[in-house]
Amino acid sequence: MTPTPYQSGDESREQGISKAGNRPMRAIAIEIAWGWLRHQPQSELSLWYQERFGHGSKRMRKIGIVALARKLLIALWRYLEYGEIPAGAQLKP
């Protein structure tokens, strides 16, 4: 779930999300992102998504969910590596 680079001469930019990697894993990450929005509506990541993509078209919301999935994967890695809980996430006792 990384941007596809585009380079031509001195011009360098990033295009959309690449489709490289494990397809089932990408699909699971997207489903986790939808679940996160549903069950953690007050977390910083959910608020970021709502602010940026909440009022957009269906296509924009789908693009946003991919971005949220990537952010959640990074947050999961930080939790496993450093024990950092995503900001605003509510844990069950």
Backbone hydrogen bonds, N-H to C=O, Kabsch-Sander energy under -0.5 kcal/mol:
donor,donor_aa,acceptor,acceptor_aa,energy
4,T,16,G,-2.4
6,Y,13,R,-2.9
8,S,11,E,-2.5
11,E,8,S,-2.1
13,R,6,Y,-2.6
15,Q,4,T,-3.8
18,S,2,T,-3.2
23,R,21,G,-0.7
26,R,22,N,-2.0
27,A,23,R,-2.2
28,I,24,P,-2.2
29,A,25,M,-2.3
30,I,26,R,-2.0
31,E,27,A,-2.1
32,I,28,I,-2.5
33,A,29,A,-1.9
34,W,30,I,-2.1
35,G,31,E,-2.3
36,W,32,I,-2.5
37,L,33,A,-2.1
38,R,34,W,-1.7
39,H,35,G,-2.7
40,Q,36,W,-2.5
43,S,40,Q,-1.5
44,E,87,A,-2.2
45,L,87,A,-0.5
47,L,43,S,-2.5
48,W,44,E,-2.5
49,Y,45,L,-2.2
50,Q,46,S,-2.7
51,E,47,L,-2.5
52,R,48,W,-2.4
53,F,49,Y,-3.5
54,G,49,Y,-0.9
54,G,50,Q,-0.9
56,G,53,F,-1.6
61,R,57,S,-2.3
62,K,58,K,-1.9
63,I,59,R,-2.1
64,G,60,M,-2.6
65,I,61,R,-1.9
66,V,62,K,-1.3
67,A,63,I,-1.6
68,L,64,G,-2.6
69,A,65,I,-2.4
70,R,66,V,-2.0
71,K,67,A,-2.2
72,L,68,L,-2.6
73,L,69,A,-2.2
74,I,70,R,-2.0
75,A,71,K,-2.3
76,L,72,L,-2.7
77,W,73,L,-2.2
78,R,74,I,-2.4
79,Y,75,A,-2.1
80,L,76,L,-2.5
81,E,77,W,-2.8
82,Y,78,R,-2.8
83,G,78,R,-0.8
83,G,79,Y,-1.1
84,E,78,R,-1.2
89,A,86,P,-2.1
91,L,89,A,-0.6
